[in-house]
Amino acid sequence: MADAGFFRGTSADQDNRFVNKQKKLLKTLKFAPVLEKKVCMSRVNLDTLRPWITTKVTEMLGVEDDVLIEFICNQLDEEENPDPKTMQINLTGFLNAKNAFSFMHQLWDLLTSAQENIAGIPAAFLEQKKEEIKKRQQEQERIQAGLKQQEEESKAKEKDKEDRDDKDRDRKDRRDRDRSRDRDSRSRDHGSRDRGSRGDRGSKHSDEEHDGVNGSGDRKQSTSPKIMARPAKWDWEPHKPAQPDNKDGEDKKDEDGEPKSPGGDKSLHLLQPLMQRRMEIRTARHHHLLDR
């Protein structure tokens, strides 16, 4: 009963069937010449290889197999000097012989390159990183060039706009000056016409003054004695009245003692309408001249 917890048997290494089968695969499988090189994993940065292993396995299987990826990484990490041919035999059941050969060929090229580099990174990865940095720089330069071109175009547009604004202001100033000159010339023309009309009116006034009529239409007062036109005889003396007999032989006199002339009161009465009519004619002519 003391040995009840002990299981007896043999391991795969102790079983000749598995040993013989692995030896047979080593003889029959095709291996890349690079697998003959020894790799020291202590000089390799395995973390930089994990993304490549994941991408390559996913491309070959069509899906991402985390178990297989961890299996490969564990084989590389567990031993200081892993056996690449044994790894290829172990991967053949997952990837098939062709894909296992291609995968181990590329993987071992990267490992041998990484152990020769101080940083433990494959030279291909460094070149790829340099290309990425170079492309990134070129992209930045392209972006900067585009921004610079946009800035230059913007400045050119602003300059064109300023030039157009200056031209518009110049045209506006010229129009304003032309309008100002036109207004000044019109005002001068109006002034000359006003002075001419005032001169005409002054000449008319002088003519009217010469005619004996002032500016208000009234007849100009004259210091010289008026010479009244004597009406025709038939206007004021159509019939000569009969002379009354003066029995006393004395002439008739007025209240002042002046002798009365026959028909004197009647002649003055007839002259007044004639004088008024003449004044109306002169006044109408004066107004007519002013209206013109």
MARKOL-126251 format. One line per 3 residues: number of its first residue (from 1); for each residue x, y negated, z of C-alpha. Coordinates in pm, whole numbers. Layout:
<kolses>
NUM	X/Y/Z ~ ...;
</kolses>
This chain:
<kolses>
1	0/0/0 ~ 302/-223/47 ~ 350/-246/-332;
4	-16/-320/-408 ~ 57/-684/-501 ~ 342/-602/-741;
7	268/-558/-1114 ~ 508/-345/-1308 ~ 580/-398/-1680;
10	818/-558/-1937 ~ 846/-906/-2079 ~ 861/-1000/-2446;
13	1235/-1029/-2423 ~ 1259/-681/-2275 ~ 1022/-532/-2532;
16	1216/-409/-2833 ~ 912/-448/-3055 ~ 917/-829/-3027;
19	1296/-849/-3053 ~ 1298/-647/-3368 ~ 1019/-853/-3519;
22	1201/-1186/-3448 ~ 1522/-1047/-3597 ~ 1331/-940/-3901;
25	1181/-1293/-3943 ~ 1524/-1448/-3904 ~ 1640/-1238/-4193;
28	1336/-1288/-4414 ~ 1245/-1655/-4353 ~ 1414/-1934/-4542;
31	1583/-2198/-4327 ~ 1721/-2536/-4423 ~ 2099/-2576/-4414;
34	2066/-2868/-4171 ~ 1940/-2629/-3903 ~ 2293/-2496/-3871;
37	2391/-2820/-3696 ~ 2385/-2829/-3319 ~ 2179/-3105/-3151;
40	2235/-3238/-2799 ~ 1898/-3366/-2674 ~ 2056/-3575/-2398;
43	2180/-3810/-2669 ~ 1841/-3835/-2841 ~ 1559/-4074/-2749;
46	1268/-3833/-2780 ~ 1004/-4100/-2717 ~ 1088/-4264/-3049;
49	1023/-3929/-3224 ~ 682/-3858/-3068 ~ 486/-4089/-3303;
52	653/-3932/-3606 ~ 576/-3574/-3482 ~ 210/-3666/-3422;
55	173/-3824/-3767 ~ 344/-3535/-3948 ~ 146/-3260/-3774;
58	-181/-3444/-3839 ~ -94/-3477/-4210 ~ -19/-3105/-4240;
61	-320/-2979/-4044 ~ -568/-3247/-4146 ~ -663/-3302/-3779;
64	-477/-3419/-3472 ~ -379/-3112/-3265 ~ -259/-3229/-2923;
67	-172/-2872/-2814 ~ 65/-2814/-3103 ~ 221/-3158/-3061;
70	291/-3093/-2692 ~ 426/-2748/-2777 ~ 683/-2895/-3015;
73	788/-3170/-2774 ~ 824/-2921/-2486 ~ 1056/-2699/-2694;
76	1277/-3000/-2762 ~ 1270/-3128/-2406 ~ 1319/-2805/-2214;
79	1660/-2716/-2356 ~ 1974/-2920/-2400 ~ 2050/-2746/-2729;
82	1726/-2606/-2875 ~ 1736/-2334/-3143 ~ 1581/-2479/-3462;
85	1534/-2139/-3631 ~ 1337/-2007/-3334 ~ 1123/-2322/-3340;
88	1050/-2270/-3711 ~ 946/-1906/-3643 ~ 715/-2024/-3362;
91	559/-2296/-3582 ~ 503/-2065/-3879 ~ 186/-1924/-3720;
94	41/-2277/-3682 ~ 161/-2452/-3998 ~ 235/-2159/-4236;
97	585/-2083/-4366 ~ 607/-2364/-4622 ~ 492/-2642/-4391;
100	704/-2506/-4101 ~ 1014/-2510/-4327 ~ 945/-2870/-4440;
103	864/-2992/-4088 ~ 1180/-2845/-3928 ~ 1395/-2972/-4215;
106	1279/-3333/-4165 ~ 1277/-3308/-3784 ~ 1633/-3179/-3767;
109	1758/-3449/-4002 ~ 1614/-3709/-3764 ~ 1761/-3540/-3456;
112	2111/-3514/-3600 ~ 2093/-3881/-3707 ~ 1966/-3990/-3363;
115	2245/-3819/-3168 ~ 2500/-4003/-3379 ~ 2344/-4339/-3292;
118	2425/-4513/-2965 ~ 2058/-4594/-2896 ~ 1951/-4237/-2974;
121	1725/-4359/-3255 ~ 1741/-4213/-3606 ~ 1901/-4437/-3866;
124	1591/-4400/-4088 ~ 1378/-4547/-3810 ~ 1619/-4836/-3770;
127	1609/-4905/-4144 ~ 1232/-4880/-4139 ~ 1222/-5123/-3846;
130	1451/-5361/-4031 ~ 1224/-5342/-4334 ~ 923/-5414/-4116;
133	1100/-5710/-3959 ~ 1208/-5830/-4302 ~ 854/-5796/-4437;
136	723/-5975/-4130 ~ 971/-6256/-4186 ~ 878/-6275/-4552;
139	512/-6288/-4454 ~ 587/-6566/-4208 ~ 784/-6753/-4472;
142	500/-6707/-4717 ~ 253/-6837/-4460 ~ 480/-7132/-4381;
145	521/-7205/-4752 ~ 145/-7191/-4796 ~ 93/-7425/-4501;
148	358/-7661/-4636 ~ 196/-7657/-4979 ~ -143/-7727/-4826;
151	8/-8012/-4626 ~ 169/-8158/-4938 ~ -157/-8126/-5129;
154	-339/-8292/-4841 ~ -87/-8576/-4839 ~ -118/-8611/-5216;
157	-497/-8627/-5188 ~ -471/-8887/-4912 ~ -230/-9091/-5122;
160	-462/-9069/-5424 ~ -752/-9176/-5204 ~ -553/-9470/-5069;
163	-458/-9571/-5425 ~ -822/-9554/-5533 ~ -925/-9757/-5228;
166	-660/-10017/-5308 ~ -778/-10037/-5669 ~ -1139/-10067/-5554;
169	-1043/-10346/-5314 ~ -850/-10524/-5590 ~ -1147/-10499/-5827;
172	-1380/-10622/-5554 ~ -1149/-10914/-5476 ~ -1131/-11003/-5847;
175	-1509/-10989/-5874 ~ -1543/-11208/-5566 ~ -1295/-11458/-5705;
178	-1473/-11458/-6043 ~ -1808/-11510/-5874 ~ -1663/-11789/-5662;
181	-1522/-11958/-5972 ~ -1858/-11917/-6147 ~ -2039/-12070/-5850;
184	-1791/-12358/-5839 ~ -1826/-12419/-6213 ~ -2206/-12407/-6188;
187	-2201/-12645/-5893 ~ -1973/-12880/-6090 ~ -2208/-12858/-6388;
190	-2507/-12933/-6167 ~ -2317/-13222/-6010 ~ -2229/-13370/-6347;
193	-2588/-13329/-6464 ~ -2713/-13492/-6144 ~ -2472/-13780/-6187;
196	-2583/-13812/-6549 ~ -2949/-13810/-6451 ~ -2881/-14064/-6178;
199	-2697/-14279/-6434 ~ -2994/-14248/-6671 ~ -3230/-14344/-6394;
202	-3001/-14635/-6304 ~ -3001/-14752/-6664 ~ -3375/-14717/-6671;
205	-3397/-14920/-6351 ~ -3174/-15186/-6502 ~ -3392/-15190/-6813;
208	-3698/-15219/-6599 ~ -3538/-15499/-6401 ~ -3462/-15672/-6728;
211	-3826/-15622/-6817 ~ -3922/-15792/-6492 ~ -4038/-15477/-6304;
214	-3861/-15347/-5991 ~ -3811/-14981/-5888 ~ -4139/-14956/-5697;
217	-4344/-15058/-5998 ~ -4416/-15409/-5880 ~ -4345/-15707/-6091;
220	-4025/-15879/-5998 ~ -4073/-16214/-5838 ~ -3923/-16493/-6038;
223	-3819/-16832/-5909 ~ -3892/-16992/-6243 ~ -4240/-17134/-6289;
226	-4483/-16905/-6454 ~ -4594/-16988/-6801 ~ -4943/-16862/-6839;
229	-5073/-16783/-7183 ~ -5363/-16990/-7275 ~ -5658/-16782/-7380;
232	-5820/-16834/-7708 ~ -6079/-17095/-7732 ~ -6355/-16855/-7803;
235	-6270/-16646/-7492 ~ -6338/-16916/-7244 ~ -6519/-17190/-7428;
238	-6768/-17040/-7664 ~ -7011/-17328/-7632 ~ -6933/-17675/-7529;
241	-7183/-17786/-7273 ~ -7357/-18111/-7327 ~ -7207/-18405/-7155;
244	-7436/-18544/-6897 ~ -7496/-18907/-6906 ~ -7294/-19102/-6658;
247	-7512/-19374/-6584 ~ -7279/-19524/-6337 ~ -6991/-19520/-6586;
250	-6764/-19334/-6348 ~ -6587/-19000/-6397 ~ -6678/-18710/-6172;
253	-6422/-18622/-5917 ~ -6365/-18317/-5695 ~ -6345/-18318/-5322;
256	-5978/-18426/-5330 ~ -6058/-18716/-5546 ~ -5909/-18560/-5861;
259	-6109/-18588/-6179 ~ -6281/-18269/-6278 ~ -6214/-18124/-6618;
262	-6506/-17971/-6787 ~ -6501/-17591/-6780 ~ -6195/-17566/-6547;
265	-6346/-17319/-6301 ~ -6459/-17092/-6582 ~ -6109/-17071/-6740;
268	-5950/-16955/-6415 ~ -6214/-16690/-6372 ~ -6143/-16552/-6718;
271	-5762/-16547/-6673 ~ -5765/-16324/-6364 ~ -5889/-16003/-6537;
274	-5640/-16060/-6816 ~ -5348/-16089/-6573 ~ -5461/-15779/-6378;
277	-5488/-15573/-6697 ~ -5137/-15678/-6802 ~ -4997/-15573/-6464;
280	-5168/-15230/-6491 ~ -5013/-15174/-6835 ~ -4661/-15256/-6707;
283	-4707/-15034/-6398 ~ -4825/-14739/-6610 ~ -4528/-14777/-6844;
286	-4286/-14784/-6547 ~ -4430/-14463/-6397 ~ -4415/-14294/-6735;
289	-4045/-14375/-6765 ~ -3977/-14243/-6415 ~ -4159/-13915/-6484;
292	-3944/-13852/-6788;
</kolses>
